[in-house]
């Protein structure tokens, strides 16, 4: 027989990063050299087809390095809320308009001490409270001493969904072929809700429960909207050969977003 372990205990790397940010502020920058010019760098990390990666999902970690030497120039967390839904998602954007630069909106800001034009690499990773959903994005940029990067700043996009298994039947004693209930939550990477016909329309998504054995999908079933925002449920039949993992996968190829969560099943 197989039993279903607890879904809820998780270990978040975001906790350590939050403590670091609390100790050092928005960004930890390198010590200034003689003749260095303070130069501001602003970074925003956003969810694909959605809003800013906000505190409610753990924020995002930012690392800034000298591309040539590899020297760490700054490190910290994007902190704040997800920004204006109306401005980000509903309005047509005018070229050069700031979309994210509003009071309280999530941002990482630091001051680099530059002595010369410097090529930097900027790396973002998040959402930090959901290890199963975390993705990264990076870019390079020539920073010029005294030329601040402000406003929306450098914008990096994380693709994916936050998928969380919420509930599943205890499989101990379950007969092969039994239809077992599964429930999961699917949100955008910023924590924004999904629902049929909503701003983030789940009618576009395929959400599927899968039993996995030896790395192969041995059973699958769709999860449908459960009547509560971001929540999807269904039943999946336990195959005769049993299973090692229960997985939920959310897919939106058109929106270039995918996500999954899974739990290992224990034999008894």
C-alpha positions in Angstrom: 0.0 0.0 0.0 1.0 3.6 -0.4 0.3 6.5 1.9 0.2 10.2 1.2 2.6 12.3 3.3 1.8 15.8 4.5 1.7 18.5 1.8 2.3 21.5 4.0 5.8 21.5 5.6 8.1 23.3 3.2 11.6 24.9 3.6 11.9 28.4 2.1 15.2 29.9 1.1 13.3 33.2 1.2 13.5 33.3 5.0 17.3 33.6 5.0 17.2 36.2 2.3 14.5 38.2 4.1 16.7 38.3 7.2 19.6 39.5 5.1 17.5 42.2 3.5 16.3 43.3 7.0 19.9 43.6 8.2 21.3 45.4 5.2 18.4 47.2 3.5 17.3 47.1 0.0 20.7 46.3 -1.5 24.1 45.3 -0.2 26.6 47.2 -2.4 30.4 47.0 -2.7 32.7 49.4 -0.8 33.5 52.6 -2.7 37.0 53.0 -4.3 38.7 56.4 -4.3 37.2 58.5 -7.1 34.2 56.3 -7.5 30.9 57.9 -8.6 27.7 56.8 -6.8 25.4 55.5 -9.5 21.8 54.4 -8.8 20.5 51.1 -10.2 16.7 50.2 -10.1 15.5 46.7 -11.0 11.9 45.4 -11.3 11.0 41.7 -11.5 7.6 41.0 -13.0 5.6 37.9 -13.7 5.0 37.0 -17.4 1.5 38.3 -18.4 1.0 39.6 -14.9 2.4 42.0 -12.2 5.4 42.6 -10.0 6.8 39.8 -7.8 5.6 41.0 -4.4 6.2 40.4 -0.7 3.1 38.2 -0.5 5.0 35.5 -2.5 8.4 36.2 -0.9 9.6 38.7 -3.4 12.6 38.1 -5.7 16.4 38.0 -5.0 18.6 40.3 -7.1 22.3 39.8 -7.7 24.5 42.4 -9.6 28.0 41.4 -10.7 30.8 42.9 -12.7 30.5 40.9 -15.9 34.3 41.0 -16.6 35.7 40.3 -13.1 32.8 38.4 -11.5 33.0 40.8 -8.5 29.8 41.0 -6.5 28.6 44.6 -6.8 25.2 44.4 -5.0 22.7 41.9 -3.7 19.3 42.0 -2.0 15.6 41.6 -2.4 12.8 43.2 -4.4 10.3 44.4 -1.8 6.8 45.9 -2.1 3.4 45.2 -3.5 2.4 43.9 -7.0 1.7 47.4 -8.4 -1.3 48.9 -10.2 -3.5 46.3 -11.9 -5.1 49.0 -13.9 -1.9 50.5 -15.1 0.0 47.3 -15.7 -2.8 45.1 -17.1 -5.6 47.2 -18.5 -4.2 50.4 -20.0 -2.4 50.7 -23.4 1.2 51.7 -22.7 2.8 54.7 -24.2 6.4 54.4 -25.3 8.7 55.6 -22.5 5.9 55.6 -19.9 6.7 54.3 -16.4 4.4 51.4 -15.7 5.7 50.0 -12.4 7.2 53.1 -10.7 4.4 53.9 -8.1 4.6 54.3 -4.3 4.7 50.9 -2.6 5.3 49.0 -5.8 7.9 46.2 -5.6 11.4 47.3 -6.4 15.1 46.6 -5.8 17.3 49.7 -5.7 20.9 50.0 -4.9 23.8 52.5 -5.5 26.9 51.2 -7.3 30.3 52.9 -6.8 31.7 53.1 -10.3 35.1 54.4 -11.4 34.5 53.7 -15.1 31.9 52.4 -17.5 31.2 48.8 -16.3 29.3 45.9 -17.9 27.2 44.4 -15.2 25.1 41.2 -15.1 21.8 41.4 -13.2 20.2 38.1 -12.1 16.7 37.8 -10.6 15.2 34.7 -9.0 11.7 34.2 -7.4 9.1 33.9 -6.1 11.1 33.0 -3.0 8.3 31.5 -0.9 7.6 28.8 -3.5 10.7 26.7 -4.3 8.7 24.5 -6.7 7.8 27.6 -8.8 11.0 29.5 -8.7 12.5 30.7 -12.0 15.3 33.0 -12.9 16.0 35.7 -15.5 19.1 37.8 -16.2 20.5 40.5 -18.5 23.6 42.5 -19.0 24.0 46.2 -19.0 26.7 48.8 -19.5 26.5 51.1 -16.4 28.1 54.6 -16.8 29.3 56.4 -13.7 26.8 59.1 -12.6 24.1 58.0 -15.0 21.3 56.7 -12.7 19.0 54.0 -13.9 15.7 55.1 -12.2 11.9 54.9 -12.8 10.9 51.4 -13.9 14.6 50.7 -14.3 15.8 47.3 -15.6 12.7 45.0 -16.0 13.2 41.2 -15.8 10.4 38.8 -16.5 9.8 35.4 -14.8 7.7 32.9 -16.6 5.5 30.3 -14.9 2.7 29.6 -12.5 2.7 29.0 -8.7 1.1 25.6 -8.4 0.3 24.2 -5.0 -1.1 20.8 -4.1 -3.7 21.6 -1.5 -5.3 18.3 -0.8 -5.4 14.7 -1.9 -6.9 11.5 -0.6 -4.9 9.3 1.7 -3.9 6.4 -0.6 -3.3 3.9 2.1 -5.6 0.9 1.3 -6.9 2.5 -1.9 -7.9 -0.1 -4.5 -6.4 0.0 -8.0 -8.8 1.9 -10.3 -10.3 3.9 -7.4 -11.0 7.5 -8.4 -9.1 9.7 -5.8 -9.8 13.4 -5.3 -7.1 16.0 -5.9 -7.2 19.7 -5.3 -4.6 22.4 -6.3 -4.2 26.1 -6.4 -2.8 27.8 -9.6 -1.8 31.4 -9.4 0.4 33.8 -11.5 4.0 34.2 -10.3 3.1 37.5 -8.6 0.4 35.7 -6.6 -2.4 37.1 -8.7 -5.6 34.9 -8.9 -6.8 32.8 -11.8 -10.4 32.0 -12.7 -12.6 31.3 -15.8 -13.2 34.6 -17.7 -11.1 36.6 -15.2 -8.2 39.0 -15.9 -6.0 35.8 -15.7 -8.4 33.5 -17.6 -8.0 29.9 -16.6 -10.1 28.8 -19.6 -6.8 29.2 -21.5 -4.9 26.8 -19.2 -4.7 23.0 -19.1 -4.4 21.8 -15.5 -3.8 18.1 -15.0 -3.1 15.7 -12.2 -0.7 12.9 -13.0 0.5 9.7 -11.3 4.2 9.0 -12.0 6.0 5.7 -11.7 9.7 5.3 -12.5 9.6 8.6 -14.2 6.7 7.7 -16.5 3.2 9.1 -16.4 0.9 6.1 -15.7 -2.4 8.0 -15.1 -3.7 11.5 -15.8 -6.9 13.4 -15.2 -8.0 17.0 -15.8 -8.6 19.4 -12.8 -11.5 21.8 -13.3 -12.3 25.1 -11.6 -13.7 24.3 -8.1 -15.8 27.5 -7.7 -13.1 29.4 -5.7 -10.5 31.7 -7.2 -7.3 29.9 -8.2 -8.6 26.5 -7.0 -9.0 23.5 -9.3 -10.1 19.9 -8.4 -10.8 16.5 -9.9 -10.4 12.8 -9.5 -7.6 10.6 -10.8 -7.7 6.8 -10.9 -4.9 4.9 -9.1 -3.2 2.5 -11.6 -2.8 -1.2 -10.8 1.0 -0.9 -10.9 0.9 1.9 -8.2 2.8 5.2 -8.4 5.8 7.0 -6.9 4.7 10.6 -7.3 1.5 12.6 -7.6 2.1 15.7 -9.8 -0.1 18.6 -10.9 1.0 20.5 -14.0 -0.5 23.8 -15.3 0.2 24.8 -18.9 -0.5 27.9 -20.9 1.7 27.7 -24.1 0.2 30.8 -25.6 1.1 32.8 -22.6 4.5 31.1 -22.2 3.6 30.0 -18.6 4.0 26.6 -17.1 4.1 25.4 -13.5 3.9 22.2 -11.4 4.0 20.8 -7.9 4.5 17.2 -6.8 4.7 15.0 -3.8 6.4 11.7 -3.4 4.2 8.7 -2.4 5.5 6.2 0.2 5.0 2.4 -0.1 3.9 0.6 3.0 
